[in-house]
Amino acid sequence: MKKESSGEIYKKRKTIVEPVFGQIKKNMDFWGLSVRGFIKAGGEFSLVCAAHNIKKIVLSIRYNLEHLKEDKLIPMAA
C-alpha cells in the first residue's frame, strides 16, 4: 500500500467483510454464480446476501427466545 491509511482500511476489511463471504461460501455452499451478465449476477448475489441476513436474524431470534424461557433478562441496545 502506498499510503499508511490504506493499510489501516485494508486491515479492517479482514474483520468486517471477509468473514461474511467465507460464511456464504461454506455454510450456504455457494461457490459461484449460475447466471451471466452484470445485472443478473447482481440480482443472484443480492438474493444470496438476503438469505444470509435472514438466516442470521432467525438465529438471533431463536437465541433470544431460548434465553427468555430461562427467565434471564436480555439487555437491549437502544
N, C-alpha and C positions, 0 to 999 in steps of 0.2 A: 504494500500500500504506500502510496506517495505521501499521504498526509496521516498524521497520528490519529486525527479524529475519525478517519475512515476505518482504521484498525479497531477503534473502540466500537463503532457501529457494527462491524463485522463480528466482533466477539459477542455482542448482544443477540445477533441473529441466531447463533448456535443454540441459545437457550429459549428464544421466543418462537422462531419459525420452524426450524429444522425438526424438532420432535413431532410436530403435527404431521409432517409429510411421512415420517417414519411410522407413526401410528396408522395413518391411512394405508400405507403400503402393507404393513404386517398384519394389523388387526382386521382390516377390511379386504385384504387380499386384492388390492388394486395396484396393478403394475403398469398399466398403460391405457391409453385412450382407445376406444373402439370405433371412433368416427374420424373423419378427415375434415379439415377446414377449421379456420380460426374460431368462427362463431359457434359451430357445432361442438368443437373441443372445449371451448369455454363453457358452454352450457352443460356438457357432461361433467366437467370438473366442478362446476358450481353445485351440481346435484350431489356429487360425492362429498363435497365440503358440507353441504346442508345435512346430509345423512350423518356425517361425523359429529356435527354440532348437536343434532337431535339425540344421538346416542349419549353424548356427554350430559345433556340435560336430563334424560331419563335416568341415567346412573346417579346423578346428583339428587334427583327427587327421591329415588329409591333409598339412597343413603340417609337422607333427612327423615324419611318416614320410619325407617328402622330405628333411628335414634329417638324419634318421638314416642314410639311404642315403649321404649325403655324408661320413659319419664325423665329424659335428660333434656335440659334446656339447650337450645342451639342458638348461639349468638348470630344475629342477622346484621349484615352490613347495611348501612343507611344509604 
